[in-house]
Amino acid sequence: MASSSLSYNSSSWTPTQNKMFERALALYDKDTPDRWHNVARAVGGNKSAEEVKRHYDILVQDLMHIESGQVPLPKYRAPSATFSTSRAIADEQR
């Protein structure tokens, strides 16, 4: 994540809570009454509506940084010879 999310650490989120957060955002759109309370309830883990809204704001900020090119793309390594060789062997066995 971008530096903005790394600097905010007053409340930790598990991978499961993040997934529930994503699903709840899809379910409760911006026009839903009491959106942040509903999202907090869906996330669980005693997250408050304020924590959920702050988490959303950080996500939006991170996305803006990524889309504006402020976050460098990761430098992926080329596939290793071992992976290529084992894949070729697996393909031959088919």
Phi, psi and omega per residue, in radians:
M1 nan 2.872 -3.141
A2 -1.243 2.918 -3.054
S3 -1.049 -0.513 -3.130
S4 -1.060 -0.676 -3.129
S5 -1.345 -0.483 3.126
L6 -1.255 -0.510 -3.100
S7 -1.370 -0.344 -3.141
Y8 -1.674 2.005 -3.060
N9 -2.444 0.446 -3.094
S10 -1.379 -0.227 -3.131
S11 -2.562 2.157 -3.119
S12 -1.587 2.627 -3.124
W13 -2.153 2.268 3.087
T14 -1.395 2.812 3.049
P15 -0.994 -0.641 3.124
T16 -1.142 -0.748 3.110
Q17 -1.120 -0.688 3.091
N18 -1.081 -0.716 3.114
K19 -1.148 -0.733 3.100
M20 -1.123 -0.655 3.086
F21 -1.046 -0.841 3.124
E22 -1.043 -0.784 -3.138
R23 -1.135 -0.711 -3.137
A24 -1.161 -0.637 3.095
L25 -1.094 -0.638 3.112
A26 -1.220 -0.565 -3.105
L27 -1.403 -0.747 -3.102
Y28 -1.876 1.694 -3.106
D29 -1.393 -3.126 -3.030
K30 -1.092 -0.333 -3.132
D31 -1.617 -0.011 -3.128
T32 -1.294 2.206 3.064
P33 -1.069 2.458 -3.141
D34 0.965 0.680 -3.080
R35 -0.875 -0.893 -3.013
W36 -1.227 -0.527 3.049
H37 -1.186 -0.730 3.116
N38 -1.128 -0.752 3.135
V39 -1.128 -0.751 3.127
A40 -1.050 -0.736 3.123
R41 -1.117 -0.682 -3.135
A42 -1.214 -0.601 -3.131
V43 -1.253 -0.705 -3.099
G44 1.317 -2.834 3.113
G45 1.160 0.438 3.129
N46 1.055 0.507 3.070
K47 -1.314 2.349 3.103
S48 -1.527 2.885 3.081
A49 -1.057 -0.630 3.128
E50 -1.153 -0.741 3.109
E51 -1.101 -0.731 -3.131
V52 -1.142 -0.748 3.118
K53 -1.118 -0.727 3.109
R54 -1.108 -0.710 3.106
H55 -1.084 -0.722 3.098
Y56 -1.117 -0.798 3.137
D57 -1.045 -0.689 3.106
I58 -1.161 -0.711 3.106
L59 -1.067 -0.790 3.133
V60 -1.086 -0.762 3.126
Q61 -1.088 -0.754 3.099
D62 -1.056 -0.773 3.139
L63 -1.098 -0.688 3.113
M64 -1.112 -0.709 3.096
H65 -1.118 -0.748 -3.139
I66 -1.117 -0.865 -3.080
E67 -1.174 -0.439 3.127
S68 -1.536 0.018 3.107
G69 1.439 0.206 -3.136
Q70 -1.394 -0.218 3.103
V71 -1.917 2.070 -3.108
P72 -1.187 2.563 3.076
L73 -1.215 2.549 3.118
P74 -1.179 2.615 3.099
K75 -1.672 1.801 -3.133
Y76 -1.459 2.515 3.075
R77 -1.432 2.687 3.040
A78 -1.164 2.616 3.115
P79 -0.990 2.486 -3.120
S80 -1.280 2.763 3.117
A81 -1.078 -0.616 -3.140
T82 -1.079 -0.764 3.127
F83 -1.125 -0.795 -3.137
S84 -1.091 -0.741 -3.128
T85 -1.151 -0.805 -3.121
S86 -1.176 -0.554 3.083
R87 -1.204 -0.716 3.107
A88 -1.095 -0.711 3.109
I89 -1.111 -0.762 -3.138
A90 -1.109 -0.689 3.128
D91 -1.139 -0.666 3.132
E92 -1.158 -0.573 -3.079
Q93 -1.319 -0.214 -3.116
R94 -1.374 nan nan
